[in-house]
């Protein structure tokens, strides 16, 4: 079925011309010719119309029917205004829905950046606290955690269990609460090229957030700048939050001990981290990230204090800047359109 309509304006008695001032077009209907300025318009002149809407509908058998709507000037402009208002309403709805969709996508990107920042921060902090517990052989006078070796200390390979029991603050005064166990399999002393360390978690919680997965270190030896370099991977890592939500990821990082590697103390260590991550955020949406500028993690700072990553969720990307080295829990997220948002690390 085909419908053709045109609007005509009466220029003098009985003569209607197209609104666009185009000549009347000759058309064929059911085998005979006719002009759209036909007798049916002229027969309706008693109503003194100013405008006419002329339509004809042709079906699949080429049978056509004609429809003529005659309008006074007032009726025509009222109809035109209604059409305009309806079109304006549709445009407004479209713009509102587009803005709402864009806002939702932005908020989802912000939430994803917070999850990624938490992943990176938890990963580095757990490594540091586990390393300190092994080197210090436990919590000293507090008795938490307890650290046990399956073989005599200094014997390799060895299995080391760090047990935080029902929960304790470690290190004392840090505000970091641990619960459960971290079980470490280690092939040799960490400052040995080729040494490996694998961390597994048994009912382990960090600041009331459950941690799962397997973390592995491999010592790559001294790099070209003379600092120790490690490949650190996280497989099937997951954080389970108190509200029942969870996020998960896998990562491959290169971690360089850029300060503190020449002293026995751990609190002067500074790590530079690069690499990539992919996983699911707390809403179950896939994401990926890659380091643009090395992430800097100081032993004496709870959070990553510098570095930049690029993150992608769906077809949207953004960059997350952890700062200029100041020890705080804030980062700056820059969206594709240049807008920025300040994010706050959850823990």
N, C-alpha and C positions, 0 to 999 in steps of 0.2 A: 504494500500500500504506500502511495506517495501523496503528500499534501503540499500544495503550493499556495502561498498567500502573498498578497501585495496590498499596500495602503495607497488609496487615491484621494486626491483633494479636488473638490468641485471648483473649477475656475470660472465657469458660467453655466447657465441653465442647460443641464443635460450633458455637459462635457466634464469628465473627470480625468485628471492627469496623475501619473505616479508622484508620490511625495518627493522622490529623488529627482523629479523632472526628467525622467527617462521616457522615451517613446513607448507607447503600449506595445507589448510583445505578442506576436502571433503564436498561438500554440495549436497543437492538433489534439483532438479528443474524439475517440471512437471513430476515427476515419474521416472526420470533417473538420474544417478550420473554423475558428472563432476568434474574436478580439475580446480581451478582458474588459474593454469599454463597451459592454454589450447592452442589450435591451433591458435586462433585469435591473441594471442600475438606474436606467431612465424611468422605469415604471415606478420606482420608489421615490421619485422627486417630490411627491406631495408632502413628505415629512421634512422637506427643506434641509436635507443633511449637508454638512460641510465636509465630512470625511466619509470614506467607505473602505471597509476591509473586505476584499474579495478573495475567496479561497476556492480551490477545487481539489477534490480528492480522487485519485485514480486507483482502482483496485487492480489485482493481478490479471483480470480479464479485460483491462483497458476500459472498464466502465467508470465513468466519471460522474460525480455529483458536485453541485455548486452550492456555496454558502456565501451570503452577502450580509454584512453587518454595517448598518448605517449609523453614523454618530454625529451628534451636534458638536459644535466646537467645545462646549463645556464638557460633554461626555468624553470626547477624545482626549482632552488634556487630563481629565481625571483618570482615565485608563492609563495614559502615559505616566502619570505621577505614581499610580499604584505599581506599575511595572518597575519604575525607577526605585521606589522604596523597597520593593521586594528584592531587586538586584542588590541594593545597598545592604539590606539585611543579610543576604547570602554572603556578600563580601565580608561583612563584619564577623559573621559566624566562622568563615574560613580563616580570617586573620586571627580570631581568638583561639581557634583550635590549633593553628600553626604556632602561635606564641606559647600556648599551653604545652604543646608537644616539645617545643624547644626548651622551655623551662624544665620540664620533666627530664629531658636528656641531660641538661646541665647539672641538675641535682644528682642524677645517677652517676655522672662523671665525678662529681665532688665526693660522693659516698665511696666510689671505687678508689679514688686517690687516698682517702683516709684508710681504707683497708690495706692498700699496697704499702703505705707508709708504716702501718702497724706491723705488717709482715716483715718488712726490712728491719725495723727496729727490734722486734722480738727476736729475730734470728741472730742478730749481732749480740744482743744483750745476754741471751741464753748461752751463747758460746763463751762470752767473757766470764759469766758467773760460774759456769761449769769448770772453766780453766782455773779460776781462782780457787774453787773448792778442792780441786785435785792438787794444786801446788801447795795450798795451805793445810792439806790433809784434814779438812773439816772446819767446823765453826769455832774452834778454840774453846774458850771458857763457857760459851753458850751451849755447847754440845749439839748444835744443829747447824749444818747437817753432819751426819756421820759419813765417813768415807772409808770404804773397805776395798782391799786389793785381793783378787783371787790368788795371785802369786806374790811372793815377797816383793816389796817395793824395789824398783830398778830392774826387775826381771821382765823381759819382753818376749813374746806378746803377753798382754795382761788384760784382765777385765776389771774395771773399776766401777763400783756402785756408789752413787751419791744419793743418800737417803735424807729427805727433808721431813720425813714423818708426817704428822698431821698438819704441819705448817709452821714456818718460822720466817723471820726477817733475815735476809742474807744479801750482802754483808750487813752487819749491825749498823743501824743508822741510815741505811740507804733508802728505806721505804719500799724495798722490793720484797714481796712475799712469795715464798715457794712452798709447794706441797707435793708429796709423792717422790718418785725416784727418777734419776737419770742414770742410765747404764751405758758405760763406755767400753768399747773394745779398741785397744790401741796396740799398734805393731811395734812401735819404738818411741824413744823420746821425741817430742814434737820438733825440736831443732835438729832434726836428722833428715837429710834429703831422702825422699821416698817414703817417709813415715806416714801412716794412715791412722785416723781416729774416726770411729763411728759412734754416734749418739742415738740411743733409743729411749723412749719415754714410757714409764709405767705409772699410770695414774698421776701424771705430773700436771701441776697447775702453776701458772705464773700470774700473780695478781688476780687470782680467782678466774683466770681464763685457762681452760684445758688445752694442752698442747699434745699433738700427735704427729707421727711421721718419723723419718730417719734422716739424720744429718751426717754428712761424711766430709772429713778433711783429708787432703793429700798434700804433703809438703813437696813443692816443686823445686826446692833449693833456693839459692840466692839468685835474684834476677840481675839484669844488666846494671842496675843502680846500686847493687850490693845489699839489698834488703830481702828478707825472707818473703817468699811468695807461696800462697796456698790456693788450691782449687777447692772450693766449698760447694757442695751440692745439698739440696733439700728435696727429698722424694716423698710424695704423698703427705706433705705437711698440712696441718689443719689447726685452726683455732676455734674452740667451742666456747661461746660467750654465755654469761649467766642468764641472758634473756632467751636462750634456746637457739639463737642464730649461730651460724658458723661460716667460716671462709676457708678456702684451701688453695694450695699453690705448689709448684715445683720451681726450683731455681738452680742456676749454675753461675757461681760467682768466682772471680779472682780476687783474693784478699791479700793485700800487701801490708806488712808490718812496718810502716814508714817511720815510726818512732818507738823507742823502748826495747827494741830487739837486742840491744847490747847491754842490757841490765837485767838482773834477776827479778826485779820488782815487776809487777803486772800493772800497777795503777798509773804508770807513765806510758803505757802502750797507746798507740794511735794507729788505727787501721784505715786503709784506703780500699774501697770496694767497688768493683765494676762487674757488669754481667747482665743477665736477662732473667725474667720471671714470667710465668703464665699461670692462670688459675681461675677460680670462681670467687666473686665477691659475696658479701653477706646476703644479697638478694638472689644469688644463684646465677648471676650473669658472668660470662667469660670475659677475661681481660688479659692483656699482656703488657709488659713494660721492659724498657731497656735503659741502661745508664748512659746519660750524655756527659755528665761530669762526675768524677769519682765521689762516692758517698764517704764522708769522713765520720768515723766513730771513735770517740775518745773514751778511754776507760773511766775517766773521772766525770763524764757527762752521761746522763741517763738516756738521752736521745741522739739520733744522728744530727749533727750540727751543720753540715754543709753538703753540697752535691746536688745534682739535678738528674731526674729521670723523665723519660717520655712514656706516657701510658696511653693505651688504646682500649676502648670499650665499644664494640660494634663498629660503626663508621665514624666515631668521634674520637679525637685525640686531644691531649693536653700535656703540658709540662709541669712538673712539680719540683720546686726549688726548696731545699731544706734549710737554706740560709747561708750566712757568710762566716760561720764558725762560732757564733754565739750559742751558748748552751740554753736552749729553750725548746718548747714543744710545738712551735708553730712553723708552718710551711706556707709557701705561696704557690697557688695553682693558677696557671695562665691558660685560658681557653683559646680555641682556634681564632676567635674574632678579636683577641687581644684583651678581653676582659679578665680580671684577676679576682681570685677568692682566697681568703686566708683560711687555712684549715688548721685544726687543732688535733694533735695525735691523741688517740683515745686513752692510752695508758702511758 
